[in-house]
Amino acid sequence: MRQDPPNLRKQTLARQYYRLFDGYLRFGEDLWGRSWTVASGSLRRAIEQVERSSLGLRSSEHLFRGLLSGYANFMSEMAMALPLAAETASARMGRMALKPREGMAGEGPLPRTSGVMQEVPGRGADRQSRPLALPVRFIDASQGWSAYVVPSRIATEMLGASTDVVMPFDLGGGRALAVVLGIDYRVCDLGRYQEIALALIVTAKNDPAGIPGAMFVGIGVNGEFSRDAGRAVWGLEKVYNQDLSVTYRLDSVGFGLRSGDPEALSISFPRFGTRRFDGVPMLIHSRRGHGDRQQAQSLQSVMSLSGHGGGVQVGGSVSIRLGSVDRAACICRGSIEDCLCNRLRQLDITDRLPAANGWTEHLSGVFEAPQAPRRTFE
């Protein structure tokens, strides 16, 4: 039986894969629009490169390196696709002006109000409320993040009661996406503070093909006003720990606890990049309780981010050291089981490289007032 030449077999195989990927990516573009187009561009270019290379006499090793390079670009752009997918939500949410109050006879209308004021109650009997203007601004911050593929089953368990309105973003094969963040807010309406957070990428349960967003399942801060405002305004349950700190090195930045315990929680992100971005929105899901046995209210908010001195890469050297079972070595709320360290341990992400990670040297933006969720965003 006649066998096809190796070069012809390569060409046929490459074209078959290209048609498969091209059909899949076109489906995604129809579903998610421009943000998916941005992310899918690198993968399509990689497949095209493989197809063109297979027509020549290049080695399989060269083809493999070319495909990996394209895949790296694809993963980097996908890391930005989730917040970019919220761009239509940003136009619909958080920017709704209040109706102007009518003036007295003979007076002109008052200027349209483009924000709101909210009282943030303090903790304790002698703590007074403080007014907060929304949207909240952060003028200068630095942020490191790392994304991990995790089992959907565990992600669903972590969402708890929130599964009545959201579900983990489906990556296929029973997999979901978790993101670990370290943020140093240097100039912010909530004061200067640092934050370590764990978020799951989710979609609305009644619209699983809708806009992906983030739901935080663990946040630690060393700013008391940030804790109080997060709970009162957005329903974000932040845990206050005065020992949380940030350490800058030439090529890395570490977030962790200054407890002196060698097993205390510590997360180190690579410090790199020259990228700039402007007005990238991120959709945030949350639940705000009323404290009177009423059902918690589901909310959606938009955080718009701009920055420079940033970078995104695949599988960077992010180092996570979990705290011991001692509460002083971790950020905990309530019982020791409800510690950020235990949640990270459940996801089994500490001894492997992330799917993607990034750093932004100078980050700024606004966090809009929350609103009741909508089914779709046009």
Backbone torsions as a table, in degrees:
resi	resn	phi	psi	omega
1	MET	NA	136.1	-177.4
2	ARG	-73.3	136.1	178.5
3	GLN	-108.2	141.0	178.9
4	ASP	-70.2	146.3	175.6
5	PRO	-59.9	149.6	-179.3
6	PRO	-55.3	-38.8	-178.3
7	ASN	-65.0	-37.3	179.0
8	LEU	-69.3	-37.4	177.6
9	ARG	-64.9	-40.8	176.5
10	LYS	-59.8	-45.1	-178.1
11	GLN	-62.6	-44.8	-179.5
12	THR	-64.0	-44.6	-179.7
13	LEU	-62.9	-43.5	-179.4
14	ALA	-62.4	-40.8	-179.4
15	ARG	-67.4	-37.1	177.6
16	GLN	-63.3	-45.0	178.2
17	TYR	-64.2	-40.0	-178.9
18	TYR	-62.6	-44.2	179.4
19	ARG	-62.4	-39.0	179.0
20	LEU	-63.6	-50.9	-179.2
21	PHE	-65.5	-39.2	-177.8
22	ASP	-63.8	-41.8	177.6
23	GLY	-63.8	-40.8	179.0
24	TYR	-64.4	-43.6	-177.5
25	LEU	-69.6	-35.5	176.2
26	ARG	-63.3	-38.7	176.7
27	PHE	-60.8	-44.4	178.8
28	GLY	-63.0	-38.5	179.5
29	GLU	-64.5	-39.4	177.4
30	ASP	-65.8	-34.4	-175.4
31	LEU	-79.1	-45.8	-171.7
32	TRP	-109.2	-9.8	175.4
33	GLY	78.7	-144.5	-168.4
34	ARG	-62.0	-37.5	-176.3
35	SER	-64.0	-39.2	176.3
36	TRP	-68.5	-35.7	178.6
37	THR	-60.5	-41.3	178.3
38	VAL	-61.1	-47.1	-176.4
39	ALA	-70.9	-34.8	-176.4
40	SER	-78.3	-15.0	-176.4
41	GLY	-59.0	-43.5	-177.5
42	SER	-66.3	-40.8	-179.9
43	LEU	-66.0	-41.0	178.3
44	ARG	-63.5	-40.7	178.2
45	ARG	-64.2	-36.0	179.1
46	ALA	-65.2	-44.3	179.9
47	ILE	-65.3	-39.5	177.4
48	GLU	-62.0	-39.8	178.9
49	GLN	-63.6	-41.6	178.2
50	VAL	-62.9	-41.7	180.0
51	GLU	-63.7	-43.2	179.7
52	ARG	-66.8	-40.5	-178.6
53	SER	-65.8	-33.1	-176.8
54	SER	-68.8	-16.8	179.5
55	LEU	-77.2	-21.0	179.1
56	GLY	-93.1	-162.9	-177.6
57	LEU	-108.6	34.2	-179.3
58	ARG	-78.4	154.7	-176.1
59	SER	-76.1	161.0	176.5
60	SER	-62.8	-34.3	178.6
61	GLU	-62.1	-41.6	178.6
62	HIS	-64.5	-42.0	178.8
63	LEU	-62.8	-41.6	-179.3
64	PHE	-63.4	-42.7	178.8
65	ARG	-64.1	-39.8	179.3
66	GLY	-64.4	-40.2	179.1
67	LEU	-67.2	-40.4	178.2
68	LEU	-63.4	-39.0	178.3
69	SER	-62.9	-44.6	177.5
70	GLY	-65.0	-37.4	179.0
71	TYR	-64.6	-37.3	177.7
72	ALA	-62.2	-43.9	177.5
73	ASN	-63.6	-39.2	179.3
74	PHE	-61.6	-46.1	-179.4
75	MET	-64.3	-37.8	179.6
76	SER	-63.8	-43.0	-179.0
77	GLU	-73.2	-33.1	175.8
78	MET	-63.0	-32.5	178.6
79	ALA	-61.5	-29.7	177.5
80	MET	-91.4	-13.0	-175.2
81	ALA	-69.4	-34.9	-178.7
82	LEU	-61.8	-49.4	175.4
83	PRO	-67.9	-33.8	179.2
84	LEU	-64.5	-30.5	-179.7
85	ALA	-64.6	-15.6	-179.4
86	ALA	-90.2	8.1	-173.6
87	GLU	-62.9	-36.3	177.9
88	THR	-71.4	-30.8	176.0
89	ALA	-65.0	-37.7	-179.6
90	SER	-61.4	-35.5	-179.4
91	ALA	-72.0	-25.4	-176.6
92	ARG	-96.1	-26.3	-173.3
93	MET	-111.1	154.6	169.1
94	GLY	71.5	-4.2	-178.5
95	ARG	-122.3	17.6	179.5
96	MET	-79.7	117.9	-178.1
97	ALA	-77.6	148.6	175.2
98	LEU	-76.1	149.0	179.1
99	LYS	-66.6	136.4	-178.7
100	PRO	-70.8	143.8	177.5
101	ARG	-78.1	133.7	-178.8
102	GLU	-71.2	138.6	179.3
103	GLY	-83.7	177.3	178.7
104	MET	-73.7	168.3	-178.7
105	ALA	-56.0	132.5	179.8
106	GLY	88.2	-8.0	179.2
107	GLU	-98.5	154.5	175.3
108	GLY	-83.6	167.3	179.6
109	PRO	-67.7	148.9	177.0
110	LEU	-73.1	154.8	177.0
111	PRO	-59.6	146.6	179.7
112	ARG	-67.7	132.4	179.7
113	THR	-84.4	129.3	-176.4
114	SER	-110.8	13.7	177.9
115	GLY	-152.1	-177.1	179.6
116	VAL	-136.7	158.5	173.7
117	MET	-112.3	138.9	179.4
118	GLN	-138.1	139.6	177.0
119	GLU	-84.2	131.0	178.2
120	VAL	-107.2	110.5	-179.8
121	PRO	-68.6	141.0	176.8
122	GLY	-84.1	166.5	178.2
123	ARG	-90.8	139.6	176.8
124	GLY	95.6	162.3	-175.1
125	ALA	-67.8	-32.7	-175.8
126	ASP	-102.4	14.9	-179.6
127	ARG	-96.7	120.9	-177.6
128	GLN	-85.8	155.3	176.2
129	SER	-69.9	153.4	177.7
130	ARG	-128.3	138.6	178.2
131	PRO	-75.9	147.4	178.2
132	LEU	-135.7	127.0	176.9
133	ALA	-86.8	135.4	177.5
134	LEU	-116.0	140.2	7.0
135	PRO	-74.8	153.9	176.7
136	VAL	-80.5	136.5	-179.7
137	ARG	-107.0	141.6	164.2
138	PHE	-123.3	120.0	-171.0
139	ILE	-84.9	-38.6	-179.2
140	ASP	-147.7	125.8	178.8
141	ALA	-152.1	167.5	171.0
142	SER	-126.5	146.4	-175.5
143	GLN	-143.3	133.9	168.6
144	GLY	-116.6	147.0	178.7
145	TRP	-148.4	155.9	175.2
146	SER	-145.6	136.7	-176.8
147	ALA	-110.1	138.9	-176.7
148	TYR	-132.1	141.6	172.5
149	VAL	-84.3	124.7	-174.0
150	VAL	-131.7	161.5	177.8
151	PRO	-64.3	133.9	178.6
152	SER	-61.7	-32.5	-178.9
153	ARG	-61.3	-44.7	-179.6
154	ILE	-69.7	-40.2	178.1
155	ALA	-60.3	-40.7	179.3
156	THR	-64.2	-41.4	178.1
157	GLU	-62.2	-38.4	-179.1
158	MET	-69.1	-28.5	179.2
159	LEU	-68.9	-24.9	176.2
160	GLY	57.7	-129.5	-177.2
161	ALA	-65.7	-17.1	-179.4
162	SER	-68.6	-12.4	-179.3
163	THR	-68.2	-7.0	174.7
164	ASP	-76.2	-13.0	-179.7
165	VAL	-127.0	-22.7	-179.8
166	VAL	-132.2	163.4	176.2
167	MET	-142.4	153.9	179.3
168	PRO	-58.2	140.4	176.0
169	PHE	-63.2	124.0	-171.2
170	ASP	-82.6	115.2	174.4
171	LEU	-92.8	-2.8	-176.8
172	GLY	91.0	151.4	178.0
173	GLY	66.4	28.3	179.6
174	GLY	70.1	31.1	-176.4
175	ARG	-119.0	148.7	178.2
176	ALA	-132.5	-177.3	-175.5
177	LEU	-126.1	128.8	175.8
178	ALA	-119.6	147.2	-177.4
179	VAL	-129.2	130.3	174.7
180	VAL	-104.8	132.2	-176.6
181	LEU	-128.4	145.3	168.4
182	GLY	-128.4	124.7	-173.4
183	ILE	-131.1	132.1	175.7
184	ASP	-110.2	99.5	178.4
185	TYR	-85.1	106.1	-178.6
186	ARG	-89.8	-39.3	178.5
187	VAL	-131.8	111.7	-172.7
188	CYS	-154.3	151.0	176.8
189	ASP	-62.0	-21.4	178.8
190	LEU	-92.5	5.9	-179.4
191	GLY	97.7	-179.1	176.8
192	ARG	-92.0	127.3	-179.6
193	TYR	-163.5	165.3	174.7
194	GLN	-113.1	158.7	-174.9
195	GLU	-146.9	137.9	167.8
196	ILE	-118.6	131.8	-174.2
197	ALA	-140.9	152.9	173.6
198	LEU	-124.1	124.7	-178.5
199	ALA	-127.0	149.0	172.2
200	LEU	-109.0	137.9	176.1
201	ILE	-82.0	125.0	-171.9
202	VAL	-133.3	166.8	168.9
203	THR	-130.9	160.7	178.1
204	ALA	-63.4	136.9	-176.7
205	LYS	-63.0	-34.7	-179.6
206	ASN	-86.6	3.6	178.7
207	ASP	-150.9	66.6	-173.8
208	PRO	-63.4	-20.2	177.2
209	ALA	-92.4	8.8	-177.7
210	GLY	-82.2	-162.2	-174.1
211	ILE	-70.4	125.1	175.6
212	PRO	-71.1	148.5	176.9
213	GLY	-145.5	-171.4	-178.0
214	ALA	-119.0	143.1	169.9
215	MET	-127.2	124.5	-177.5
216	PHE	-80.9	132.0	178.4
217	VAL	-115.3	7.6	175.6
218	GLY	-176.6	123.8	179.0
219	ILE	-139.3	129.5	173.5
220	GLY	-119.7	135.6	-178.7
221	VAL	-136.5	158.6	172.4
222	ASN	-111.8	22.2	175.3
223	GLY	-118.9	119.3	-176.8
224	GLU	-67.6	-38.4	-179.3
225	PHE	-68.3	-36.1	175.5
226	SER	-60.4	-41.6	177.4
227	ARG	-61.6	-48.6	-176.5
228	ASP	-66.3	-42.9	-179.9
229	ALA	-67.9	-39.9	179.7
230	GLY	-58.3	-41.3	-179.5
231	ARG	-74.8	-45.1	-174.4
232	ALA	-70.9	-38.0	-173.2
233	VAL	-92.1	-51.8	-172.1
234	TRP	-107.1	-7.8	-177.3
235	GLY	75.7	21.4	178.6
236	LEU	-86.7	119.3	-177.8
237	GLU	-86.2	88.7	178.5
238	LYS	-90.4	142.0	178.8
239	VAL	-102.6	127.2	-179.5
240	TYR	-85.3	130.2	174.7
241	ASN	-144.8	110.7	-174.5
242	GLN	-67.0	-15.7	-178.1
243	ASP	-86.0	-4.6	178.9
244	LEU	-66.7	133.9	-176.3
245	SER	-148.3	172.7	178.1
246	VAL	-131.0	141.6	179.2
247	THR	-128.5	122.9	-179.0
248	TYR	-97.5	130.2	171.8
249	ARG	-121.7	174.1	-174.8
250	LEU	-60.5	-42.6	-175.3
251	ASP	-120.7	9.9	179.1
252	SER	-156.2	161.1	177.2
253	VAL	-133.7	129.5	-177.8
254	GLY	-111.1	133.0	173.4
255	PHE	-112.7	135.1	-179.5
256	GLY	179.7	-166.8	-177.2
257	LEU	-104.0	138.2	178.2
258	ARG	-92.7	47.0	-175.2
259	SER	-85.6	-12.8	-176.1
260	GLY	82.7	-7.2	178.3
261	ASP	-79.0	124.1	-179.4
262	PRO	-65.4	-12.7	178.4
263	GLU	-105.1	12.8	-178.7
264	ALA	-68.8	154.3	-180.0
265	LEU	-55.5	131.2	179.6
266	SER	-151.4	134.1	177.9
267	ILE	-132.5	127.1	-178.4
268	SER	-118.6	128.0	179.4
269	PHE	-112.5	141.9	173.4
270	PRO	-63.2	144.1	-179.4
271	ARG	-109.9	108.9	-172.9
272	PHE	-162.5	167.6	168.4
273	GLY	110.2	153.0	177.8
274	THR	-130.5	10.0	-176.4
275	ARG	-70.3	155.9	173.1
276	ARG	-125.3	149.5	173.2
277	PHE	-150.2	157.1	-173.0
278	ASP	-142.5	127.4	172.7
279	GLY	64.3	35.5	178.1
280	VAL	-80.8	119.8	-177.3
281	PRO	-90.0	147.3	173.6
282	MET	-127.5	127.1	179.5
283	LEU	-85.0	129.1	-178.3
284	ILE	-115.9	127.1	173.2
285	HIS	-99.6	143.8	178.0
286	SER	-156.8	172.4	177.9
287	ARG	-134.2	130.1	-178.8
288	ARG	-114.9	119.7	178.7
289	GLY	-81.8	160.4	-178.5
290	HIS	-106.9	-11.6	178.1
291	GLY	73.2	10.6	-178.6
292	ASP	-130.0	33.2	177.4
293	ARG	67.8	6.7	173.6
294	GLN	-78.3	156.5	179.6
295	GLN	-64.6	138.9	179.6
296	ALA	-61.2	144.3	-177.9
297	GLN	-90.3	127.4	176.4
298	SER	-79.1	136.4	-176.2
299	LEU	-132.9	156.8	170.9
300	GLN	-132.4	140.7	179.8
301	SER	-138.0	161.6	177.4
302	VAL	-122.4	128.7	173.2
303	MET	-108.9	121.2	-179.9
304	SER	-101.9	127.0	-171.7
305	LEU	-119.0	138.8	171.4
306	SER	-132.6	151.7	-179.2
307	GLY	-170.1	167.4	172.9
308	HIS	-146.8	160.9	-173.0
309	GLY	74.5	41.0	-176.1
310	GLY	-116.6	161.6	177.9
311	GLY	-152.2	152.6	176.9
312	VAL	-133.2	137.6	179.4
313	GLN	-147.3	167.7	177.8
314	VAL	-97.7	128.7	172.6
315	GLY	61.1	44.4	179.9
316	GLY	-72.5	168.6	-174.8
317	SER	-82.6	67.2	173.8
318	VAL	-83.6	130.4	-178.0
319	SER	-115.3	124.7	178.8
320	ILE	-120.5	120.7	174.7
321	ARG	-112.3	119.9	-176.5
322	LEU	-85.0	148.2	176.9
323	GLY	-71.0	162.1	177.7
324	SER	-77.3	-175.0	179.9
325	VAL	-71.2	-8.8	177.2
326	ASP	-73.8	127.5	-179.4
327	ARG	-58.1	-29.8	-178.8
328	ALA	-69.0	-14.0	-178.2
329	ALA	-98.2	4.8	-178.9
330	CYS	-147.3	-179.6	177.7
331	ILE	-106.2	111.7	-170.6
332	CYS	-125.9	149.5	174.6
333	ARG	-126.6	122.2	-178.6
334	GLY	71.7	-124.4	-177.1
335	SER	-73.9	164.5	-178.9
336	ILE	-67.1	-22.6	177.1
337	GLU	-68.2	-26.5	-178.4
338	ASP	-94.4	57.7	178.8
339	CYS	-112.4	147.4	178.2
340	LEU	-59.3	-36.6	179.6
341	CYS	-60.9	-41.4	-179.4
342	ASN	-68.1	-34.6	177.3
343	ARG	-66.7	-42.5	177.5
344	LEU	-64.9	-36.9	178.9
345	ARG	-66.8	-37.4	177.7
346	GLN	-60.6	-36.6	-177.7
347	LEU	-78.6	-12.7	176.2
348	ASP	55.8	55.6	-176.2
349	ILE	-117.9	0.2	-171.5
350	THR	-79.0	-25.1	-175.8
351	ASP	-107.5	23.9	177.5
352	ARG	-142.2	157.6	-179.7
353	LEU	-73.8	149.2	177.6
354	PRO	-71.4	160.5	173.3
355	ALA	-65.2	-35.5	177.0
356	ALA	-160.1	155.2	176.1
357	ASN	-149.5	164.2	-178.0
358	GLY	-155.0	166.6	179.0
359	TRP	-142.6	142.5	172.2
360	THR	-130.8	120.0	-176.8
361	GLU	-71.6	-42.2	179.9
362	HIS	-129.3	109.5	-177.4
363	LEU	-116.3	139.4	175.9
364	SER	-143.2	165.8	178.5
365	GLY	162.6	-167.7	179.7
366	VAL	-135.3	148.3	175.3
367	PHE	-114.8	110.6	-172.2
368	GLU	-73.3	162.6	174.4
369	ALA	-65.4	145.1	-178.9
370	PRO	-75.2	157.2	176.1
371	GLN	-138.9	163.9	174.0
372	ALA	-64.0	142.8	-176.7
373	PRO	-66.1	149.0	173.6
374	ARG	-108.4	155.8	-179.6
375	ARG	-71.7	-45.2	-179.2
376	THR	-136.2	161.4	177.3
377	PHE	-123.0	122.4	-175.9
378	GLU	-98.2	NA	NA
